[in-house]
Amino acid sequence: MKELCNVALDTAKNLGATYADIRIINFRTEDIQVRNGKAGGFEQSESLGAGIRVIANGAWGFACTGKLTQEEIVRTTTLAVEIARASAILKKEDIQLTKEKTYVDFWQTPFVIDPFAVSKDEKLDLLFRIDAILRKHKSIKEAFSSMSFRREHQHFANSEGSFIEQILLRSGGGYSATAVGNGDTQTRSFPASFRGQYCSMGYELIKSLPLIENAERIRSEAVALLKAPLCPSGKKDLILGGAQLVLQIHESVGHPTELDRVLGMEESFAGRSFLTTEKYGSNYKFGSAIVNIVADGTVPGGLATFGYDDDGVRAQRWHLVQNGIFSGYQTNRELALKVAEGTSRGCCRADGFARIPMIRNNNISLMPGTWELDDLIKDTKDGIYMDVNKSWSIDQMRLNFQFGCEIGWEIKNGKKTRMVKYPNYQGITPEFWASCDAICNDKYWVLWGVPSCGKGEPVQTAEMSHGCSPTRFRQVTVGVR
């Protein structure tokens, strides 16, 4: 692989490129599903190819290929340079990159059990056992369980001297039960919606999740929701469980701090951000003083945990919000200079070899507080506890939002009382985070995986994780979706 990398870099240099990098990626996947007592699918795929970026005449050029021969690498690199020169005709200014250290290194996701070495029969056996429990009630009309595994073996090299080999591995799994009756349909999921929990680790993740242990509860809650009262409406204190708060962090913190969105580069597809550049370094109040939100590409188990990003920048940890004050963006080598930062934050990633790298959400987490969950509930007089995301909507500036959850419980005078269905809440991002007055401690903190985040044109999918523990927000507008 190193020889092919050198062919690309030498070709780019000989053609006059001022910068070049190449990513050779072998990507392997496995997805397995069970639906209503039958195998719903078993899919395996593998791809191999190279993506080549260059800067020529001050503009980017990118080309890719699924054929790894010296002749094809030369052809693809030449095409990338031609594209850069064509792009330069319409450039507003020259591309400038931050100066970064060069690395010759190998990094691999730590794991115990290779998921691709575990038999299909063992995986299916677990899914069928879950399925049988979920369907032990006549109201359950659909039971769905699944597992998913990904391995990315990447070789990266750039014209500045870096040569980095990485093997990134992730596993995931979960299930849902859908009940029908009483003129209604209700779904409960575990460990989270959208097919469960995902982490950068091996099959040990599946073994560690209490999947069997929670299947009966999930089934019972789906059935109980059919007859549960609607979520009451009005201003109430809101406690969010982690499986919902993860998406709140993703949509109202993660995306607004992507610097390319701030600068309008995603406006036509995914919108911009209210965190405009004049707010950076101005002590802009993002939330209450207990709100500390950290981006961390080094946290164990994160779906955006890696040794190096696709710019060849080493993974790092930094505050996006510190003591309630907006403190940082997510950047890459191209855009960090736009906010007078001399180095990148290492947030540049691509969806495989055939896509150009761009700024993507890192692992972003709300740091734990000091509360015990029971004490937090006892301290709440009139509130709603909501958990597990069901729906979301947020405007193009990431300000006005509305989220729906699978399940909720009323809290009256410090006691968690009746279950309610269709719980929904809405707010404005900085006002919402300013209302945060209590965060549970690290005993409740979970790093939740987000396995499918879309961005870019053509669209790219990326994965990341967000850590959090149950958190209270005062006087939030709640009601029915």
C-alpha positions in Angstrom: 0.0 0.0 0.0 2.8 2.4 0.8 4.2 2.0 -2.7 0.8 3.0 -4.2 0.6 5.9 -1.9 4.0 7.1 -3.0 2.9 6.8 -6.7 0.0 9.1 -6.0 2.1 11.7 -4.1 4.9 11.7 -6.6 2.5 12.0 -9.5 0.7 15.0 -7.9 4.0 16.7 -7.1 5.3 16.2 -10.7 2.0 17.7 -12.0 2.5 20.9 -9.9 0.2 20.2 -7.0 1.3 22.0 -3.8 -0.4 19.4 -1.5 -1.7 15.9 -2.0 -3.0 13.1 0.2 -4.4 9.6 -0.5 -6.6 7.3 1.5 -6.7 3.6 0.6 -9.6 2.0 2.4 -10.8 -1.6 2.8 -14.3 -1.5 4.2 -16.2 -4.5 5.5 -19.7 -4.7 6.8 -22.1 -7.3 8.2 -25.8 -6.7 9.1 -28.2 -9.3 10.5 -31.8 -9.0 11.4 -34.8 -11.0 12.8 -38.4 -9.8 12.3 -41.4 -11.6 13.7 -39.8 -15.0 14.2 -38.0 -15.1 10.9 -34.6 -14.1 9.7 -35.1 -10.7 8.2 -31.8 -10.4 6.4 -28.1 -11.3 6.5 -25.9 -9.0 4.4 -22.2 -8.9 4.1 -20.2 -6.5 1.9 -16.7 -5.5 1.2 -15.1 -2.6 -0.8 -11.6 -1.5 -1.6 -10.5 1.6 -3.2 -8.5 4.9 -3.1 -9.5 8.5 -2.8 -7.0 11.2 -3.8 -7.1 14.9 -2.9 -4.8 17.6 -4.2 -4.4 21.3 -4.1 -3.3 22.8 -7.4 -3.6 26.5 -8.5 -4.9 27.1 -5.0 -8.0 24.9 -5.3 -9.1 21.4 -4.3 -9.3 18.5 -6.7 -10.6 15.0 -5.8 -10.9 11.8 -7.6 -11.3 8.1 -6.6 -10.9 4.6 -8.0 -11.8 1.1 -7.0 -8.9 -0.3 -9.0 -5.5 -0.4 -7.2 -2.8 -0.6 -9.8 0.0 1.9 -10.4 -1.4 2.9 -13.7 -4.8 3.5 -12.2 -3.4 5.5 -9.3 -1.5 7.7 -11.8 -4.6 8.2 -13.9 -6.8 9.1 -10.8 -4.2 11.5 -9.4 -3.9 13.2 -12.8 -7.7 13.6 -12.9 -7.7 15.1 -9.4 -5.1 17.7 -10.5 -7.1 18.5 -13.6 -10.2 19.0 -11.5 -8.3 21.3 -9.1 -7.1 23.4 -12.0 -10.7 23.6 -13.4 -12.0 24.5 -9.9 -9.4 27.3 -9.6 -11.1 29.2 -12.4 -13.9 30.1 -10.1 -12.1 30.3 -6.8 -12.6 33.3 -4.5 -9.2 32.7 -2.7 -6.5 30.2 -2.4 -6.9 27.2 -0.2 -4.6 27.5 2.8 -4.1 24.6 5.3 -3.0 24.8 8.9 0.5 23.6 9.7 0.3 20.3 11.4 2.8 17.7 12.7 3.5 14.7 10.5 3.1 11.2 11.7 4.2 7.7 10.8 2.0 5.5 12.9 -0.4 2.6 13.3 -3.6 2.9 15.4 -6.4 0.3 16.0 -9.7 0.3 17.8 -9.2 -1.8 21.0 -11.4 -4.9 21.0 -11.7 -8.3 22.7 -13.8 -10.4 20.3 -13.7 -10.0 16.6 -17.3 -9.7 15.5 -16.5 -11.1 12.1 -15.2 -14.3 13.8 -18.4 -14.9 15.7 -20.7 -17.4 13.8 -23.9 -16.4 12.2 -25.7 -19.1 14.2 -24.6 -17.6 17.5 -25.8 -14.1 16.5 -29.1 -15.4 15.1 -29.7 -17.5 18.3 -29.5 -14.4 20.4 -31.8 -12.4 18.1 -34.4 -15.2 18.0 -34.4 -15.5 21.8 -35.1 -11.8 22.0 -37.8 -12.0 19.3 -39.6 -14.8 21.2 -39.8 -12.8 24.4 -41.0 -9.7 22.5 -43.9 -11.5 20.8 -45.3 -13.1 24.0 -48.3 -10.8 23.9 -51.1 -10.7 21.3 -50.9 -6.9 21.0 -47.3 -7.1 19.7 -47.6 -7.0 15.9 -44.0 -6.4 15.1 -40.8 -7.5 16.8 -37.5 -6.4 15.2 -34.0 -7.1 16.4 -30.7 -6.6 14.7 -26.9 -6.5 14.9 -24.5 -4.5 12.7 -20.7 -4.6 12.4 -18.2 -2.4 10.5 -14.4 -2.6 9.9 -12.5 0.1 8.1 -8.8 -0.6 7.3 -7.2 2.7 6.1 -3.8 3.7 4.8 -3.3 7.5 4.7 -0.3 9.3 3.3 0.2 13.0 2.4 2.8 15.1 0.7 4.0 16.5 4.0 5.5 13.1 5.1 2.7 11.4 7.1 2.0 7.7 6.6 -0.7 6.4 8.9 -2.4 3.0 9.0 -5.6 2.6 11.0 -8.1 -0.2 11.7 -11.4 1.1 12.9 -14.0 -1.4 14.3 -17.5 -0.9 15.6 -20.3 -3.1 16.7 -24.0 -2.4 17.4 -27.3 -4.0 18.2 -30.8 -3.6 19.6 -34.5 -4.3 19.2 -38.0 -2.8 19.2 -41.5 -4.0 19.8 -44.6 -2.4 18.2 -48.0 -2.9 19.9 -51.3 -2.3 18.1 -54.7 -1.9 19.9 -57.1 0.6 21.4 -57.0 2.5 18.1 -53.3 3.2 18.6 -49.8 2.0 17.7 -46.9 2.3 20.1 -43.2 1.3 19.8 -40.6 0.7 22.5 -37.0 0.2 21.7 -33.9 -1.0 23.6 -31.2 0.1 24.3 -32.2 3.1 22.2 -34.2 3.8 19.1 -32.8 3.5 15.6 -31.6 0.0 16.1 -30.0 0.2 19.5 -26.6 1.0 20.9 -23.3 1.2 18.9 -19.7 1.5 20.1 -16.2 1.3 18.7 -15.4 -2.2 20.1 -15.9 -5.8 19.2 -18.6 -8.4 19.9 -18.0 -7.9 23.6 -20.4 -5.0 23.2 -23.3 -7.3 22.3 -22.4 -9.6 25.2 -22.3 -6.7 27.7 -25.7 -5.3 26.7 -28.6 -6.6 28.9 -30.7 -7.4 25.8 -32.5 -10.5 27.1 -32.9 -9.0 30.6 -34.9 -6.0 29.2 -37.0 -7.6 26.5 -40.0 -8.4 28.8 -40.0 -4.8 30.1 -39.9 -3.3 26.7 -42.7 -5.5 25.5 -44.8 -4.6 28.6 -44.2 -0.9 28.1 -45.2 -1.0 24.4 -48.5 -2.7 25.4 -49.1 -0.4 28.4 -48.6 2.7 26.2 -51.7 1.8 24.2 -53.9 2.7 27.1 -51.7 5.4 28.7 -53.0 8.9 28.9 -51.6 11.6 26.6 -48.7 13.7 27.9 -50.1 16.8 29.6 -49.3 20.2 28.0 -47.8 23.3 29.5 -44.7 24.6 31.1 -43.1 21.9 33.2 -39.7 20.8 34.5 -38.3 18.3 32.1 -35.9 15.4 32.9 -34.4 13.8 29.8 -33.0 10.3 29.9 -29.8 9.6 28.1 -31.4 7.9 25.1 -33.2 11.1 24.3 -30.6 13.6 25.4 -28.1 12.1 23.0 -30.1 13.5 20.0 -30.6 16.8 21.7 -26.8 17.1 22.0 -26.3 16.0 18.4 -28.8 18.4 16.9 -28.4 21.5 19.1 -24.7 21.4 20.0 -22.9 19.1 17.5 -24.2 20.5 14.2 -24.2 24.2 15.2 -20.4 24.0 16.1 -19.4 22.5 12.7 -17.5 25.5 11.3 -18.4 24.7 7.7 -22.0 25.2 8.6 -21.2 28.4 10.4 -19.5 29.7 7.3 -22.4 28.8 5.0 -20.9 25.9 3.2 -23.8 23.6 4.1 -26.5 26.1 3.7 -28.2 24.7 0.6 -28.5 21.2 2.1 -28.5 21.2 5.9 -28.6 24.8 6.9 -26.3 27.1 8.9 -25.8 27.9 12.5 -26.7 30.5 15.1 -23.1 30.2 16.5 -21.7 32.8 14.1 -18.0 33.7 14.3 -18.5 37.0 16.3 -19.8 34.9 19.2 -16.5 33.0 19.4 -14.3 34.4 22.1 -16.9 36.9 23.2 -18.1 35.0 26.4 -21.4 34.1 24.6 -23.7 32.4 27.0 -24.7 29.0 25.5 -26.1 27.5 28.7 -26.2 27.6 32.4 -22.9 27.5 34.4 -23.1 23.8 35.0 -23.2 23.0 31.3 -19.8 21.6 30.1 -19.8 20.0 26.7 -16.7 18.4 25.4 -15.7 17.1 22.0 -13.3 14.1 22.3 -11.9 11.9 19.5 -10.0 9.9 22.1 -12.8 8.7 24.4 -12.9 4.8 24.5 -15.9 3.3 22.6 -16.8 6.5 20.7 -17.9 6.0 17.1 -15.7 9.0 16.2 -12.8 7.7 18.2 -9.7 7.3 16.0 -6.0 7.8 16.0 -6.1 10.4 13.2 -8.7 12.1 11.1 -8.8 12.2 7.3 -6.5 15.3 7.3 -3.9 13.2 9.2 -4.5 15.3 12.3 -4.2 13.5 15.7 -7.4 13.0 17.7 -7.9 15.4 20.6 -10.2 16.6 23.3 -11.5 20.2 23.8 -14.5 22.2 25.2 -17.3 23.4 22.9 -19.0 24.8 25.9 -17.3 25.5 29.2 -19.2 26.6 32.3 -22.0 27.6 30.1 -19.8 29.8 27.7 -19.4 28.9 24.0 -15.8 28.0 23.7 -14.9 26.2 20.5 -15.8 25.0 17.0 -15.2 21.7 15.2 -12.7 22.4 12.5 -10.4 20.9 9.8 -7.1 22.0 8.4 -8.8 24.2 5.7 -11.2 26.2 7.9 -9.4 26.5 11.3 -7.6 29.6 10.0 -10.9 31.3 9.4 -11.3 31.7 13.2 -7.6 32.4 13.8 -6.8 29.0 15.1 -3.3 27.8 14.1 -4.1 24.1 14.2 -7.1 21.8 13.3 -9.3 20.2 15.9 -9.2 16.9 13.9 -12.8 16.8 12.7 -12.3 15.9 9.0 -13.8 12.6 7.9 -15.2 11.0 4.8 -17.7 8.3 4.1 -15.3 5.8 2.5 -12.7 6.2 -0.2 -15.2 7.6 -2.8 -16.1 10.8 -0.9 -14.0 13.9 -0.2 -13.4 14.5 3.5 -15.4 17.2 5.3 -16.0 18.4 8.8 -18.1 15.9 10.8 -19.3 15.7 14.3 -16.8 14.4 16.8 -17.8 12.5 19.9 -19.6 15.3 21.8 -20.6 14.8 25.5 -22.4 16.6 28.3 -20.1 16.2 31.3 -21.8 14.6 34.3 -22.9 16.5 37.4 -23.4 15.4 41.0 -27.0 14.3 41.3 -28.4 10.9 42.1 -31.4 10.2 39.8 -33.7 9.4 42.7 -32.8 12.7 44.4 -33.4 14.6 41.2 -36.9 13.2 40.9 -37.6 13.9 44.5 -36.5 17.5 43.9 -39.0 17.9 41.0 -42.5 19.1 42.0 -44.2 19.2 38.6 -42.4 17.6 35.7 -42.2 15.0 33.0 -39.4 12.4 32.6 -39.0 11.6 28.9 -36.7 9.1 27.2 -35.8 7.4 23.9 -36.1 9.5 20.8 -39.0 9.1 18.4 -38.9 12.2 16.3 -37.1 15.5 15.8 -37.3 18.8 14.0 -34.9 21.7 14.1 -34.7 24.8 12.0 -31.9 25.7 9.5 -30.0 27.8 12.1 -30.2 25.1 14.8 -32.2 27.4 17.1 -35.9 26.3 17.2 -36.5 22.6 17.9 -39.1 20.1 18.8 -38.5 16.5 19.9 -40.8 13.6 20.5 -40.0 10.6 22.7 -41.2 7.0 22.9 -42.2 7.2 26.5 -42.7 9.6 29.4 -43.8 9.6 33.1 -45.3 12.4 35.1 -43.5 13.6 38.2 -45.7 14.9 40.9 -44.4 16.2 44.2 -41.1 14.3 43.9 -42.6 11.0 42.8 -42.5 9.4 39.4 -46.2 8.5 38.7 -48.2 7.5 35.7 -46.8 6.6 32.2 -47.8 9.0 29.4 -47.7 8.6 25.7 -46.6 10.9 22.8 -44.4 13.1 25.0 -43.0 16.0 23.2 -41.0 19.1 24.1 -39.8 22.2 22.3 -37.5 25.1 22.8 -34.9 27.5 21.6 -31.3 26.2 21.9 -29.5 28.7 24.1 -32.6 29.3 26.3 -33.1 25.5 26.7 -29.5 24.9 27.8 -29.7 28.0 30.0 -32.5 26.3 31.9 -30.4 23.3 32.7 -30.1 23.2 36.5 -29.2 19.6 37.4 -27.2 16.8 35.8 -26.9 13.3 37.2 -23.4 11.9 38.2 -21.1 9.7 36.3 -22.8 6.5 37.6 -25.5 7.2 35.1 -23.3 8.6 32.2 -23.5 6.5 29.0 -21.7 7.1 25.7 -24.5 6.6 23.1 -23.7 5.8 19.5 -25.3 7.7 16.6 -24.7 5.4 13.6 -26.2 7.4 10.8 -25.7 11.2 10.4 -26.2 12.6 6.9 -24.4 15.7 5.5 -23.0 17.0 2.2 -23.9 16.9 -1.4 -23.7 14.1 -2.5 -24.8 13.0 0.9 -22.3 11.2 3.2 -23.1 9.2 6.3 -20.9 9.4 9.4 -21.0 7.9 12.9 -20.3 9.5 16.2 -21.1 9.2 19.9 -22.5 11.5 22.6 -22.2 10.9 26.3 -24.7 12.1 28.9 -26.6 11.3 32.0 -30.2 12.2 33.0 -30.5 16.0 33.1 -33.2 18.4 34.2 -34.3 21.5 32.4 -36.6 24.0 34.1 -40.0 25.2 32.8 -39.9 23.7 29.3 -42.9 23.7 27.0 -44.1 20.1 26.8 -47.2 18.4 25.3 -48.2 15.9 22.6 -46.5 15.7 19.3 
